Amino acid sequence: MKLKASAKIDKLTTSIFIDLANRKHELLNSGKDVIDLSVGSPDLPPSSLVMDTIATYSKDPANYGYTLKGTAEFSEAVSYFYKNRYGVELNSRDEVLQLMGSQDGLSHLATAMVNPGEYVLVPDPGYPIYEASVTIAGGAVYPMPLLEENDFLPILEDIPEEVLAQTKMLILSYPGNPVTAIADRSFFEKLVAFAKKYDILVVHDFAYSELIFDDHPQLSFMSIEGAKEVGIEFNSLSKTFNMAGCRIGYVVGNAQALQILASLKSHMDYGVFLPIQKAAVAVLTSDFAMLAEQKYIYEDRRNTLIHGLNQGGWEVKTTPATMFIWTKIPQGWTSRQFAFELLEHAGVAVVPGDAFGAGGEGYVRIALVQPSERLAEAATRIQKFLHTYQPQTN
C-alpha cells in the first residue's frame, strides 16, 4: 500500500524543526554534551500545590470518568485569576472556555470559524500553529510582517483593502513567540477600532502573560474597552504554572466565538482529567507568590545569557518578556546555517528564525530553559564559536 498525505498536510512546513531535532539527538547519542536552548518547554517544576492536588484527587476512582468539559469551578477560577492579575471582569458562564492547552484551541479555531478561501492575518514571524491551523482549515494566510524598526508591531494600514474585505480573523501575540516584543495600550486600542471597522475577529495569544520583565505592565487585550466585542484571548497553565504536560489551558472573551469553538470541541474530545482541573483551580486561586519568584528566575537567566553574549562581541538587545531571546545573528550567516553550525561545533541548540516564517530570516530564537550556570556556559561556547568559525559563502 502506498499512502500519500492530503494536500493540506503537504503544505505544512516542519522540516527545520525535524532536521534540528534529528541532528541534536545524533550528537547526544554520540556522547556530545548539548546545551539545548531550542525547545520552549519549561524546565522548572510545578508547585507542590499542583502535585499534591493531582495526587489527592487521582486516588479517588470516581474521578476517572469523562469530564466532557471544564467544570464551573475551573471557569470561576479563571475569572478570579483574570480579575486579580489583569483587572479584567469575565462572566465565567459564557466568557471562559477550557482547552487541552492553548495549542488545542489555536489549532482548532480556524476549522470552527474560517471558510475555504477566507483570509486570516497572521504574524510573520509567528508561532507555527497560527499558519498551520489556517492551512488545515482551507483558509488563506496573509502574513503581517513584524519588523524590528516597527517595534515588531504590524502596520495595519499596509494590508490591502481587497484582502481585508475577505478577512475573517487576525492572530497576534504580545508578548509573543518567537518575537518577544510587547504591545502598549494605544496599539491595542487601535486594533479594536480596526477590527470593528472591518468586522474581523481578533485572536490574541497571551501564553506568556506572567513572564514580563523590568516592570513592564501585564497588559491583557481583554482589558481594552471594546475588546470583548471583537476578540478572544488564549492563555495557558503550561508556561504560567509549569504544567505543560498536564495539557490544560483556556480562552476568554467574545461569548459567541467561544460557543462556536466549544461546538467543534464537543465532537473532538471528552474533557480534561478531573484531578488536573482541580490542580488548575488550586493554583489559579492561590496567593501567586510562585509567579513572582519564577519571573525573577527567568529574568536572571535572560540577564546572564545576554551579558555573556554581549561580552563576547555578539550584540544582543535586552528582551522584555517570555522565556526566549529573539535576536539578530552576526552578519554573513543565514539563520539556518548559523543554527546548525552552532549545534555542530559548539553543542548549543537554538532555532533558526526562518522556522517561524520568511520574516524570521536573519534571527534565531534562544530558549531560557536551562539554569543560569548552563546559560553562562552556552555563552562561553558561543563566544568561542564566533571567534573560531566564519560563515561559508557560496
C-alpha positions in Angstrom: 0.0 0.0 0.0 1.3 3.4 -0.9 -0.2 6.2 1.1 0.0 9.9 0.3 -0.8 12.8 2.7 -3.5 15.2 1.9 -2.7 18.3 0.0 -3.3 20.3 3.2 -0.7 18.3 5.1 1.8 18.6 2.2 1.6 22.4 2.6 2.7 22.3 6.2 6.4 23.2 6.8 8.0 21.4 9.7 11.3 20.2 8.1 13.5 22.7 10.0 12.3 21.5 13.4 12.6 17.9 12.4 16.1 18.3 10.9 17.3 20.2 14.0 15.8 17.6 16.4 17.4 14.7 14.5 20.8 16.3 14.4 20.6 17.2 18.1 19.7 13.6 19.0 22.5 12.2 16.9 25.0 14.4 18.8 23.6 13.4 22.1 23.7 9.7 21.2 27.3 10.1 20.2 28.1 11.3 23.7 28.4 15.0 22.9 27.2 17.5 25.6 24.5 19.6 24.0 23.0 22.6 25.8 19.5 22.5 24.4 18.1 26.0 24.1 15.7 25.1 21.2 12.5 23.7 22.8 10.3 26.1 24.7 9.3 23.6 27.4 9.6 24.8 31.0 12.4 23.1 32.9 11.1 24.4 36.3 8.8 22.1 38.3 5.2 22.9 39.1 4.4 24.0 42.7 3.8 21.3 45.4 0.2 22.6 45.4 -0.2 21.2 41.8 1.4 17.9 42.5 -0.3 17.3 45.9 -3.7 18.2 44.4 -3.3 15.8 41.5 -2.1 13.1 43.9 -5.1 13.5 46.2 -7.8 13.5 43.6 -6.2 10.8 41.4 -6.6 8.4 44.3 -10.4 8.6 44.0 -11.6 6.0 41.4 -14.7 8.1 40.8 -12.6 10.8 39.1 -11.5 8.6 36.2 -14.6 9.1 34.0 -15.1 11.6 31.2 -15.4 15.2 32.4 -16.7 16.2 28.9 -15.9 19.9 29.5 -14.5 22.3 32.0 -16.1 22.4 35.4 -17.9 25.5 36.7 -15.3 25.7 39.4 -12.5 25.9 36.8 -14.2 28.7 34.9 -14.8 30.6 38.1 -11.1 30.2 38.9 -10.1 31.7 35.6 -12.4 34.6 36.2 -10.8 35.1 39.6 -7.3 35.0 38.1 -8.1 37.5 35.3 -9.6 39.9 37.7 -6.8 39.8 40.2 -3.9 39.6 37.7 -5.1 41.8 34.8 -8.0 43.7 36.1 -10.4 42.0 33.6 -14.0 41.1 34.6 -15.2 37.9 33.0 -18.6 36.1 33.1 -17.4 32.6 34.0 -20.5 31.0 32.4 -20.0 32.1 28.8 -16.8 34.1 28.6 -14.4 31.3 29.6 -13.8 28.0 27.7 -11.4 25.3 29.0 -9.0 23.8 26.5 -6.5 21.0 26.5 -3.7 23.6 26.4 -3.9 26.8 24.4 -2.4 25.0 21.3 -5.6 22.8 21.3 -7.8 25.8 20.9 -5.5 27.6 18.5 -5.2 24.6 16.2 -9.0 24.1 16.0 -10.2 27.7 15.9 -9.7 28.2 12.2 -11.6 25.0 11.5 -14.5 26.3 13.6 -14.5 29.8 12.2 -13.0 30.0 8.7 -14.5 29.0 5.3 -12.2 28.0 2.4 -10.7 31.0 0.8 -11.3 33.4 3.7 -8.2 35.2 4.9 -6.6 35.0 8.3 -4.0 37.7 9.0 -1.0 36.0 10.8 2.2 37.5 12.2 5.5 36.9 10.2 7.5 35.6 12.0 4.9 33.8 14.2 4.2 30.7 16.2 3.8 27.9 13.5 0.4 26.7 14.6 -1.1 30.1 13.6 -0.4 29.5 9.9 -0.8 25.7 10.1 -4.3 25.9 11.6 -5.5 28.1 8.7 -3.9 25.9 6.1 -5.6 22.8 7.6 -8.9 24.6 7.6 -8.6 25.6 4.0 -8.3 29.3 4.7 -5.9 31.7 3.0 -3.0 33.1 5.0 -2.0 36.7 4.7 1.3 37.4 6.6 1.7 40.6 8.5 5.5 41.5 8.7 6.8 42.1 12.2 9.8 44.3 11.7 12.3 45.5 14.3 12.1 49.0 13.0 8.4 49.0 13.8 8.9 47.6 17.3 7.7 44.2 15.9 4.2 45.6 15.6 2.2 45.0 12.3 1.4 48.1 10.2 -2.3 47.5 9.8 -2.6 50.3 7.2 -0.4 48.3 4.8 -2.9 45.4 4.5 -4.8 45.8 1.1 -8.5 46.6 1.3 -9.3 43.7 -1.0 -7.7 41.3 1.5 -9.5 42.9 4.4 -12.8 42.6 2.6 -12.4 38.8 2.8 -10.7 38.5 6.2 -12.3 36.5 9.0 -9.6 36.6 11.7 -6.4 38.3 12.8 -3.9 36.5 15.1 -1.3 38.3 17.3 0.6 37.5 20.4 2.1 40.1 22.8 4.4 39.1 24.4 4.9 36.6 21.7 6.8 33.6 20.4 9.3 33.8 18.7 9.2 37.6 18.7 9.4 38.7 22.4 8.1 42.2 22.0 5.2 43.7 24.0 2.4 45.9 22.8 1.1 49.0 24.6 -2.4 50.1 25.3 -2.5 52.5 22.3 -1.8 49.8 19.9 -4.5 47.5 21.3 -7.0 50.4 21.2 -6.1 50.9 17.5 -6.5 47.1 17.0 -10.0 47.2 18.5 -11.1 50.0 16.2 -9.5 48.2 13.2 -11.4 45.0 14.0 -14.7 46.9 14.3 -14.2 48.7 11.0 -13.6 45.5 9.0 -15.6 43.0 11.1 -12.6 40.9 12.0 -12.2 38.6 15.0 -9.0 39.4 16.9 -7.3 36.3 18.4 -4.7 37.3 21.0 -2.3 34.6 22.3 -1.3 35.6 25.9 0.6 32.5 26.9 3.5 34.5 28.3 1.4 36.8 30.4 3.3 36.1 33.6 6.8 36.3 32.1 7.0 40.1 31.5 10.1 41.8 32.9 11.6 45.1 34.0 8.3 46.4 35.5 6.5 46.5 32.1 2.7 46.2 32.6 0.9 42.8 32.2 -1.5 44.1 29.6 -4.3 41.8 28.6 -6.0 42.5 25.4 -9.3 41.9 27.2 -8.6 44.9 29.4 -9.1 47.3 26.4 -12.5 48.8 26.0 -14.5 47.0 23.3 -12.1 44.1 23.1 -14.7 41.5 24.1 -16.9 42.7 21.2 -14.2 41.9 18.7 -11.8 39.4 20.2 -10.8 36.4 22.3 -7.6 35.7 24.3 -5.8 32.4 24.8 -3.9 31.6 27.9 -2.3 28.6 29.3 -1.1 27.0 32.6 1.8 25.4 30.7 4.2 28.4 31.0 2.5 30.2 33.9 2.4 27.3 36.3 4.8 24.8 34.7 2.0 22.4 33.9 2.9 21.8 30.2 2.4 18.0 30.3 -0.9 18.4 32.0 -2.4 19.9 28.9 -4.8 22.4 30.3 -5.5 26.0 29.2 -8.3 28.3 28.3 -9.7 31.0 26.1 -11.7 34.0 27.2 -13.6 36.8 25.7 -16.3 37.0 23.0 -19.0 34.6 24.1 -20.2 33.8 20.5 -16.8 32.9 19.3 -16.2 30.7 22.4 -19.5 28.9 21.8 -18.6 28.2 18.1 -15.2 26.7 19.3 -17.0 24.8 22.0 -19.3 23.3 19.5 -16.4 21.9 17.5 -14.6 20.6 20.6 -17.7 18.7 21.6 -17.2 16.5 18.6 -13.4 16.0 19.2 -12.6 15.4 22.9 -14.1 14.3 26.2 -12.6 16.9 28.6 -9.5 17.2 30.8 -8.8 14.7 33.6 -10.6 15.9 36.7 -7.5 15.9 39.1 -5.7 18.2 36.6 -8.7 20.5 36.6 -8.6 20.5 40.4 -4.9 21.4 40.4 -5.6 24.2 37.9 -8.3 25.6 40.2 -5.9 25.4 43.2 -3.1 27.5 41.5 -5.4 29.9 39.7 -6.8 30.9 43.1 -3.6 30.7 45.1 -1.6 33.7 46.5 0.6 33.8 43.3 3.8 34.0 45.3 5.5 31.5 43.0 4.7 33.7 39.9 7.0 36.5 41.2 9.7 34.0 42.1 9.5 32.4 38.7 9.6 35.7 36.9 12.8 36.6 38.8 14.4 33.3 37.7 13.7 33.8 34.0 14.8 37.5 34.3 18.1 36.4 35.9 18.6 33.8 33.2 18.0 36.4 30.5 20.5 38.8 32.1 23.1 36.0 32.4 22.9 34.9 28.8 22.7 38.4 27.2 25.6 39.7 29.3 27.7 36.7 28.3 26.9 37.1 24.6 27.5 40.9 24.6 30.7 40.4 26.4 31.8 38.0 23.6 31.1 40.5 20.9 27.6 39.4 19.8 25.4 42.5 20.4 22.1 41.2 21.8 19.3 43.6 22.9 17.5 43.0 26.2 14.3 41.1 25.6 11.3 42.5 27.6 9.4 39.3 28.1 8.9 35.5 27.7 11.2 32.5 28.1 13.0 33.3 24.9 15.5 35.7 23.3 14.8 36.7 19.8 17.9 38.3 18.2 19.7 39.1 15.0 22.5 36.8 14.2 26.1 38.0 13.3 26.5 39.2 9.7 27.3 36.8 7.0 25.3 33.8 8.1 21.8 32.6 7.2 19.6 31.7 10.2 19.7 28.0 9.3 23.4 27.9 8.6 24.2 29.7 11.9 21.9 27.4 14.0 23.2 24.1 12.5 26.9 25.2 12.6 26.5 26.3 16.2 25.0 23.0 17.2 27.7 21.0 15.3 30.7 22.9 16.6 29.6 24.4 19.9 27.0 21.9 21.1 24.4 24.7 21.6 21.0 24.2 20.1 18.9 27.2 19.0 16.1 27.5 16.5 16.7 29.4 13.2 14.4 32.3 12.7 13.1 31.1 9.3 11.4 28.2 11.1 8.8 30.8 12.1 8.3 32.3 8.6 10.2 34.2 6.0 10.3 37.2 8.2 12.4 35.4 10.7 15.4 35.1 8.4 18.4 36.8 10.0 17.3 35.9 13.5 17.5 33.0 16.0 15.3 32.1 18.9 17.1 31.0 22.1 15.1 29.4 24.9 15.9 30.3 28.5 15.1 26.7 29.7 18.4 25.9 31.4 19.8 27.1 34.8 21.9 30.3 34.7 25.1 28.3 35.1 24.4 26.4 31.9 23.4 29.6 30.1 26.7 31.1 31.1 28.5 28.0 29.7 26.4 28.4 26.5 27.5 32.0 26.2 31.2 30.9 26.6 30.8 28.2 23.9 29.1 30.7 21.5 31.9 33.2 22.1 34.5 30.6 21.1 32.4 29.6 18.1 32.2 33.1 16.8 35.9 33.7 17.2 36.8 30.3 15.5 34.3 29.8 12.7 33.4 32.1 9.8 30.2 31.9 7.6 30.6 29.8 4.5 29.8 31.7 1.3 28.8 30.1 -1.9 
